[in-house]
Amino acid sequence: MMMFRIVTLLIFCAITLQGVQVSAQFDALNLPADLYVLLNDGIVQRYGRGAAGVEAVTPPDEFVIDFAVSQDGRQISYRTEAGLIIADLDAPETARQVDTMAGYPPLRGRGFTMAWSPQGDAIAYTTADGVRVYYTIIGAFATITQPNLQGLSWSPDGMYLVGEAGSNIWWIYRRDGSQFALQAAIPSSYGLEWVTNRVPVFAPHDGGLLTMNLAAANAQAALLDNAAVYRYPTLAPDGRLYFFRRLASEEETPEGYGTLVALSPGTPQVEVLGQTPIDLGGNLRWGPGAGVMVAFEGGVLALFDPRTGQGFPLPVTNAVAYAWGPYPPPDSAAPPDVTAEAIFPETFPTLDPATQIPGIGPATEETLDAQQTQT
């Protein structure tokens, strides 16, 4: 069986791209949205869709440590040694420093170390001690003490902030006014996706695909049982939940591989989408629209089709971070107008407590202390 190895692709990309300069020959990229890439020399470049070409979007005299683009695609935030800076993407002269104590991310290249809230009213960024949050409208700050986080993301309504740690551990914090309180910790999941504003879906190491209702004392429910292992769930624009699957009976498929499948709302039958098992061992992330994935290793960014494993590299070998612009792009047709709440109900049948994954019940000060000690 032909299997596509992401590591092999990245090595090939690194060899192929040595000495390649970004030029007009790469200015027609079939991207789902604008792609922003931070290079090792501290400059953020934008790879525009189609024939838009490549351009720098941060000043050449600023060394950028990490960055994020607002979800409306109008603003960029980035850290330098001087602190956190916010600027309009199309007007760099508007740059203003908003936090002189922004610190540094403990890790780069493994996750998104800075993230705008969907409403644009807050920016979260990892620090050596945990997370710092800047409220863009009121100018206030909040802090979360949980060291060694490698990535951040928000729930669709901005009520919850998710911190991704090593070993596939996830911490979920709830906004309490301008501060944050620990809601839950998921000790094992390969990816996490929100199917409603209050319900994330996650894929434990030992199999199964579960949901957790944060509005119902973190009650868990099984979308799929542990007859298979699942990886990297994401919600597609048409309402289907995409993820990779490896059945326990698939002896011909090595561990760490999976085939792309989908689950439609209200239907227990899984739809097979992929044509060949994909190596899921690399640093993989879904791109916008669930049509492309990004493999990011050793400074190389490669985009590939999760159905077939076919991919191509971007003309860069020294990337340290990346981010996507708004999806759907402002100049394109919008995807189907389907909200997450209309796709998956807020109430799921609850799992028996004996079958629930431990460690993700309602958070208390005691569980927070214990979880931090373990980490």
N, C-alpha and C positions, 0 to 999 in steps of 0.2 A: 504494500500500500504506500502510495506516495504521500509523504508527510512534509509539511513546510516548517522548517526550523527558523525561528526568528533570530536566534544568535548567529546562524550562518548568514542570514541576510545582512545583519548589521556588520559583520566582518567584511562581507563583500562590499557593502556600502563604503566602509572606511577605506578600503583599498582603492575602490573605483574613484572616490572623490578626492584623493590626495592631489593637491595642487589645483583643483577646480575652482574657478572664480565665479561668483554670482554674476550672471550677465543676462543678456537678452534671450539667450537660448533657453533659460528657465523661467521666462516671464509668462508662460501660459499654463498655469497649474490648475488642475481640476479639483479645487478644494471646496469643501462644503461651506466654509466661512474663511474670513481673513485669519492668517496664522501669524502669531508674533513669537519671535525667537530671540532669547538673550544669548549673546555670544560671550565667549570667555574673556574678550577684551572689554566687556562692560557696556556694549551697545545693544539696544533692542531694535531688531529689524522687523518690518511687516512684510509678509508674503501675501500680496493681494490675490484675489480670485481672478481667474482668467488671465487677461493681458495686463492686469494692473501693475505687475512688476514688483520689485523689492525696493524698500526704502527704509532709512533709519528714522525712528520716531523718538529717540532720546538724544539730548545734546552730546556732541563728540567730546566735550570737556568734562562730562559727568561719568564716573565709573559706577554702573548700576550693579547692585548685588542680587536683587530679585525684583519681581514686578508682577502686576496684575492689570487686566483691562476690565473696566466696568461693563456690566452685562448689556448696557445699551450701546456700547462701543464708542462712547464719546470721550471718556477720560482714561488716563493711565495713572497708576500709582507705582512708585518704585522707591527702593531704598538705596541710599549711598552712605558713605561713612558719616555724612553730616546728619542723616536722619531720613524720615519719610517725606516724599515729595508727591504732589498731585498736580497734573497738568491736563489741559485739553489736548486730545490727540492731534487735532489739526491746527493747534496754536501753541507750540512749545513755549512761547514767551509768557504764557499764563502760569507757568510752573511756580508753585509756592510750597514752602517747607511747612509741614504741619506737626511734626513730631521730631524733636531733637534727641529723644530717648528711645528710638525705634529698635535699636539693637540689631542683631544679626540672626539669620536662620541657622539652626544647629546643623542642618543637612540640606543639600541641594541636589537636584537631579533625580529624586525619588518620588516627589509629590509636589503639589502646588502650595508653596510656602506662604502665599499671599492670596486673599480671596475677597472680592467685593460681595456684599449682600445683594440679593436680586433687586432690591429697591434702591440701591446706591447710597443708603444712609449709613453704612458702616463698612470698614475695611479691617479684616483680621489678618495678622501676620505672626508667624512663628518666631519665637525668641529662644535663647538658651534656657530660660526658666519656664517657658510654656507658650502662651499666646497673649498678644496685646491687640486690643480692638480700638480703633479710632472712629468716633461717630462724626461723620462728615457735616452734618447739619448743626449739631449743638456744640461741636468741638471738644467733647468729653472723651475720656478713655476708660477702658475696662481691662482687667487682666485675668488670666486663667493660669493657675499653677499646675502644669503637667509637662515635664521636660521631655525632650527628645521626640517631639512630634515631627513627622516628615511631610504632612500635607493637611490642607484645610478645605472644607467645602460647607455650603449652607443648604438648609432645606428650601423648598421652592418659595415659601413665604417669608424666609429670613428669621423664623422663630427659633430655629435650632442651628447651632454651629457644630460641625463634626471635625474632630481631630483624628488623623490617621497616624498610628504609631507603627513601629516595627513588629514583625511576627503577626501581621494581619489583625492587630488589635485596633478597635475603634472606640473613641470616646464621644459621647453626644451631650452637648451642653444646651440648656434652655435659657433664653433671654428672660431675665427678671428685672424689668425696668431697664436700666442702663448697665446692669451687671449680668453675670451668667452663673447658673447653678448646674451641677452635674445631674443629668437625667438618666443616663445609662452608659454601661461599658460593654461592648461586644468582644469577647475574648478570642473569637476566631471567625474571620470572614474574608473571603477573596472577593473584594469589591462590596460596594453598598450603593443602593439606588432608592430614591424616594418615589413611591407609587401614589402617595397623597401627601398633603402638607404635614401629616402626623404619623405616617406609616412608611418606614424604610423596609426594604427587602434585603436580605443578606444570605450569604452562601458559606456555611460552616465548613471547616476542613474535612470533617468526617462524613459529609453528604447532606442532602436535603436542601430545600430552598424555603426560607422562613421569612415571615413578616413580624413586625413588632409594632403594636399600637401604643404610641407614646401618650395618647389621650385616655388610655384605659390601663393604667398602672403597668405599662410595658408588656401587656399580654402578647404572647407569641402564637402564631398560627402557621401551619405548614401549607405552602402552595404545592410543594412536591416532597415526597418522602425521601428517605436516605437509601433508596435502591440505586441511586446514582450520585455522583459528586458534580457540583455545579460551580461555575466560576464567572465573575464579572457581569452581573446583571446590569441592564440599562433599559430605560423606557424609550421605545421608538415613537416617532411622531404619530403613527397610526394607532397607538394605544397598546400594541403588543409589547410584552416584556421579552427582551433578547438576553440570552446567556449561553454559555458553553456547557456541554454535558459530556460526561463519560460514565456509561453504565457499568455497574459492577460485573456484568457478564461479558463486557468487551475485553477479552483477554488479549486480542490482537492489537488493541490500542494501549500504548504505554501510559503509565501514570504521568500526570502533568500535561497530558494532551486532552483536547476536547473538541467537539463538533458544535457549530453554531445551531441553536434551536430557538424557538419562540413559543410563548404561552399567551394565548388570547384571553381577554377578560371573560370570566365566567365559564371557561372551557378547560377541563382538566387534561385534555389531549395535547401533547407537545408536538409542535410542527418542526420538522427537520428542515433547516435552511442551508447548512453547510455542506460542502462537497467533499471535504477531507479534514481529518483531525488537525488541529492547530497546536503548536507548542506554546503553552501558556506560562512558561517559566521565566520570561523576560519581564521588563518593566513596561507593562502594557496599560494603555488608557483608551477609553472610547473617545472618538471625536464627536462633534455635534451631529445630530440627526441619525446616529447609530448606523451610518453607512460606511464608516472607515474607522480603523484603529491606528494608534500610534505606538511604535516600539522605540524606546529611548534608552540607549546604552552607549557609554563611552563617547559622549558628545555627538553621536549620530542620531538623527531623526529619520525614521522610515515609516511611511504610511502604507497600510495594506488592507485588502478586502478580507473581512473575517469569514466570508463564505468560501473563498477559494484559496486564501493564503497568498495570492499574488499581490506584489507590492512594488514600491519604488522609493528610493531615498530622496531626501531633500539635499540640495547642494550646500551642505554645511557639515563640518566634522568637529566643530568646537562649541556646540550648544551646551548651555548649563541649565536652561529652563525654557519653557514655552507656554503659550496661552492662546486660546481661540477668541476671535471676535464674536459679535452677536450672531445667533442663529434663530430663525432664518435671516440671511443678510438683508439689509434694508431694501436692496434693489431687486429682490427675488420674490417669487410667490411664497406666501406663508404655507406651512404644512397644515394638515387638517385641523380645524378648530375643535380639538378634543381636550378637555381638562383632565388632569389626573383624577380628580374627585369623581368624574363621570365614568372613569375606567375601572377603578377599584374602590369598593365601598370602604368607609372608615371603620366598619365593624366586621371583624373576621371571626370565624369559629375559633375559640381559644383552645390551645393545646393543654393537655393534662399537665399539671406542674411537674410530674415525674419525668416527662419527656422534654421539658424545656431546657434550653442551653443555660447552664448556670452563669451567674455573674452579671445578668442584665435585668434584674428586677429593679423596682423603684430604688433610686439612689439615696443613700443617707450619708451623714458625715463618716460613720464607721466604715461603710463600704468604700467610700472615697479614699480613706486612709489606707485601707487594706489593698486596694487596687494600685494606689501610688507606690506602696511598699513593694508589691510584686513587680511593677514596672521598673 
